[in-house]
């Protein structure tokens, strides 16, 4: 854990004062207070993170009845499990008796969930199966003491969760990216590798880094050699426009070049961000690899390389960068005021065989390398932001445009939460 000098004189009044000050200074980075306040962090979890749609896992990772994985957010743990009926469900990992976690291992297979403390037994759907000696307790009702459910949906094999019982619809908004995302046949894709990077910095600093490419040219040399996203649009417009003109025909996928963006305050529902766009790779490069050349078989029903990559967002904290031969998913989860889990998942074609059709190290190299570079600059950013002498500077209007959308959403709903 990275220790910082947190706000020792914090209060709701102070938070409101800081929010008011942000309104007077638009288009600037946020004050250090928002990265150091325990009060702010708890409000973020309650009113933003736990009410948003978050990626949990790929359905292929829990193929059999009783297979489960835990998703840890802050101090909370959520079980995602395939039930006896084959359906995937999610529930809080908290016994309804005295609160002990009923599941400890991060992954596994269970016939039931048994609390290690007093032995209460839960079915895979979360319902209470047995509670010892409760026959002597008048009016005890097993039906109302099941594990608390968490909203759960599956879209093209991607499983998302939301802890808000009244969460906004997510499947409807996701339909707006069906054509381009469907090209990769993610429902039948294979997880080639999955890795969690634990970064000792506030979750917003980690997410903010992902949401802008102002740093790409200077911090990510390998990425920058391949992707036009690191340059101003005015410099790469001919490359991108040519890509968009040929993309549908070359890939054989109608709608591959589709652009759609409704994120953060413009999203159809709270925490239900959806975005897609396609952008170009520099000439001679066809995928995101060490040398820009193919590392796996073409995914889904993609017919050929078009010299582009698909950029996606699903929810406030989940993103994908999809190349014709592999896809990379990013998920950001806060674990404490000063710790963030960044999970990367690499997908390849479902019938591809490691060692024959692809080499895992080649598939993983670029974004593993880039994420390690990100960690380096985030930690430096974290150290500077937590200085008492930090003074926020102006955002870049193009490179940091998406970042500004996040900050606007964040401050708006944090202010709403201050009156809750």
N, C-alpha and C positions, 0 to 999 in steps of 0.2 A: 504493500500500500504506500502511495506517495502522500506524505503529510504536507498540509498547507496551513497557513494562518487563517483560519475561518473567522467569520464575523461573530465576535463574542458579544456584541451589543445588539444582536439582531432582534427584530420585532416585526409584526405585521405592518405597523406604521412606517417603519423604515423601508420595507419592501414596496409599499405604495408610493413613497417618496421617490424611490429609485425608478419605478415604472413611469411616474410622471416626468422625471428627468429624461427618460428615453424618448418620450413623445416630443420633447423639445429639441432633440438631436437626431433627426431621421437620417437614413443612409450612412450611419456610422456603426462601427462595431460596438458590441454591448459592453457595459461597465463590468469591471471585475467582480462586482458584488454577485452577479447572477451565476458565477462559477464557484463561489466560496460560501454561499449561504445554505446552511442545513434546512432552514425554513423553506427557502425556494425549492430545494431538492425534493422535500416531501410533498410540496404542492405540485411539482412537476409529475411525480409518480401518480398521485391521486387523480389529477385533473387532465393530464395529457397522455402519459405513457400507458397507463392501465385502461384508458378509454379509447385507445387507438388499435387498429388492426396490425398485428405483428406476425412475421413469419415464424413458424414453429419448426417444421421439418418437411421432408419430402415423403410422400406416402409409401414409397418403396423401402423406406428405412424401418417401417413397422409392418411388414407384410403379413404376419401370422396373428391369429387371435391371441390376445394377451401380450403382444409386443408393445413396449412403451418406451418413451423418452421423456426426460424432464427438461423443462425450459425454466431457467432461473433468471429472474428479473429483480434487481434490488435485493431485498432480503426474502423475497417470495419465490415459491417453487410451484410449478404447474405440471401436472401429469398429462401427457398426450398418449392415448392408448387406443389400440384396435380392439373393439369389443367382441363378444361371442357372436354377435350378428354381423360381424365384418365391418361395422361402421367405426369411423374414427371420432373419438370424443376427447374433450379436455376437462380437467377438474383441478381444483386447488388441492395441493398436497398437504392437507391439514386435517387431522382427525377431528371429528365433530364432538369429541368428548372433552379432552383437555388440550388439544392442539398439537400433539406430536406429529411429525411428518410420518406418513404411512409408507413412503417409498424413499429409499436412500440411494441406491445405485443409479447412476445417470441414465443407463439403458438396461433393458432386460426383458424377461417374459414372466408374467404372473397369471395364475388362475384367479386369484383374488388379491386384494390389498389388505394386509393385516397390520394394524397398529402395533408397534413393538412395546408400547407402554402398558396398555390394559387389554389388548387383544381384540378390540373391535375389528370386525371383518367386513370388507366392502366388496361388492361385485365389480366387474370391469366397467359397468355403466355408472359406477359411483354410488349405487343404492346400498344401504346398510343391510348386510346379510345376517349378521349376528352380533349381539353385544352381551357379554357375560353377565348373568345373574340380574338382568334388568327386569325380570318378571316380578321382582319385589318392588319395583318403582311404579307407583300408580300413574296412569295416563302416559306412560312412556310409549312413543309412537315411532317405530323404525322408519316409517315413510318420510318423516320430516328431518331425519338425522343422517341423510346421505352426504357424501362429499359434495361441496359446493361446486356447481357446474361453471364452466367457462365457455363463452361462445366460441364456436369452432366451425370453419368452412374449408372446403377443399376446392381448388381451382387448378385444373390441368396438372394435378399431382402435387401442387404446392399447398400446404396446410397452414392456415392462418388462425390466430386466436385473438380474442378480445375479452377482457375481464369485465366490461360494462354490460350488464344484462339488457340494457336498452341501446346497445351499439347500433350505429347506422348500418344500413345494408352495404355490403362490400361486393357481393357477386354481381349486382347490377352494374356498378361502375367498372368492374373488371371486364365486362363484356365489350367495352369500348376498345380493348386492345387484343381481342380474340384473333383477328387475322394475323398480325405480325407475330404475336407470342405463340400462337398455335402452330406456326411453321416448324418450331423446334420439337414438337411432340414431347413436351416435358413430362406428361403423364406416364410415358413409357421410357423416359430417359434413365440413365444410370448415374448415381453419385460416384464420381471418380475419386474425389477426395473432399474432406471436410476438415477445417481447422479453425480453432478459436485463438485469436490474438488478444491477450489481456493487456490493456494499455492503461497506465497509471495517470489518467487525466479525466476531467469531467466529460460526461458523455456529449455535451454540446460542442466542445472543442473538437472531439473526434468526428462527429457528424458534420460539423461546419467545414472541416477539411475536405470531406468527400464531396460536399455540395458545390465546391468551386474548383476551377482549373487554372486559376491565376498562378498557382505554385507549380503547375505541371512542367513547364519548360525548364525551370531551374532545379526542381527537386526530383523529377522522374525522367531521366535521360532516355532510358529504354522505352518507356511509354511514349515519350514525346517524339521519338523517331518514327512511330507508327501512326499516331492518331492526330487527325486535324483538329480535334477538340481543344488542343493546347494553344491554338492560334485564334486571333480575332476573326469573326465571320467574314469581314471584308477581305481578308487575305486568302481564305480558303473557299470562298463562295463558289467559284467555278468547279472545284473538285466535288463539293457537296451536291451542287445542283446536277452535275453529270451523274453522280451516283443515284440520286433520287429518280432521275429519268429512266435509268436502266434497271434499277433494282428488282422491280416486279417481274420483268421479262427474264432476266438472268437467273434469278433464284427460282423462278417458276411458281412464285407465291403471290397471288393477287392480294394487295394490301400490305406487302412487306415494307413499303416506303411510307406507310401511314404515320401521321403525326397527330398526337392527342395529348393534351396536358390539362388536368384539373387537379391541382395539388394545393395542400395547406389551406389557406382561407378560401380558395376557389374550388376545393373538393366538393363532391356531391353530398358528402356527409362527413361528420367529424372523424378524423383519423382514417379516412377512406381515400387517400390520395391515389391517383392513377395517372401514369405518364408513359408515353413512348415517343421516340424519334429515332431516325436513322442518320448516322453521320459517317463521313468518309475516312478511309485510311489512305495514307500517302501511297503514291504509285509504286507498284512492285510488292506491296504488302496485302495479304488477303485475310489475315487473322491476327489475334493477339498472342504472339509467341515471341521467343527470343529473337528470331530472325524474320518474323512476319509471315512465315510459311506454315502450311497445314500441320496440325499435330494429332488429328483424329479424323474419323470418317465424318462426312457431312451429316448434320442432325436432321431428324424428322423427314419432312418432304422437301427439303431444300435441294435444288437441282445443281447449283453451281455457286462459286464464290463471286460476289458482286463488288468486292472491294470496300465493303462497309461493315458497320457494327450497329446493333440495336441497343438503345439505351432505354431502360425501364425503371419505373418506380411503382411500388405497390404498398400503400400505407406510408406513414411518415418516416419509418426507419428501415425500410427494406428496398433494395435496388438490385438490378441485374444489368450486366453488360454481356450481350449475347452475340457471339461470332458464329459464322455458318457451321463450324465444326466443334464448338464447345461453348458452354455458357458459364458465367461466374455470378453467383449471388452474394450480395453483401447484406448483413444484418447487424444493426447497432443496438446494444442493450445496456442501459445503466446498471451497475452493480453496487455502487456507492457514490458518494459525492465526488470521490477522486479515482474511481475505477470504472472502466468500460470494457465490455466484451464485444469484440468485432468478430463475427463468424463469417467465414467464406466457404462457399460450397461450389465445387466445380462439377458440372454435368457434362456427360458425353452421350453419344447415341446408345440406346438401351442394349443393343446386341453387340456392341463393341467389346473386344476382349483385350484386357491389359497385357502388354508384352507382345501382342500380335498386331492389333489395330491402333494402339496408342501406347505411349510411354507416360506414366503418371507424372514424372518429373518434368517432362516437356510441356504437358498441359498446364501444370501448376506454376511453372517458373515465373512468368511475367507478373502475375498478380500477387504471388507470394513476395517476390522481390519488391514490388511497388508498395505493398502493405508494410513491409519492414522499413522502407524509406519514409512512409507516412508516419509510422510510430516515432521515428527520430525527430521529424519536424513538429509533430504534435507535442511531444515532451518539451521541446524548446519553446513552443507557443504557450504551453501550460505554465512553464516557469516564468515567462514574461508577464502573462496576464495576471498571475497571482502576486506580482510585485505591487507594492503600495504606490509606485510611481507610474504605473501603466495609464496611458491616456488613449482612449480608443480613436482610431483614425477612420477616414472615409472608405466606404466600399467601392470597388470598381464596378461601374454601371453594367458591363457586359459579363465579365468573368465571374462576378459574384452576384449575379442577378437571382439565381435559384436560392442561394444562401440568404439573400434578403427576404425572399418569400417565406422561408422557414422562420427567420427571426421575427417577421411581422406576425405570423401565425402564433409563434411562441409567446411573444409579449402580449398580444391581444387576449389570448386565453389565460395567460397567467394573471393578467389584470382582472379578468372575469372571476378567476378563482380567488382573488384577494377579497372579493365581496361575498364569496359563498359562505 
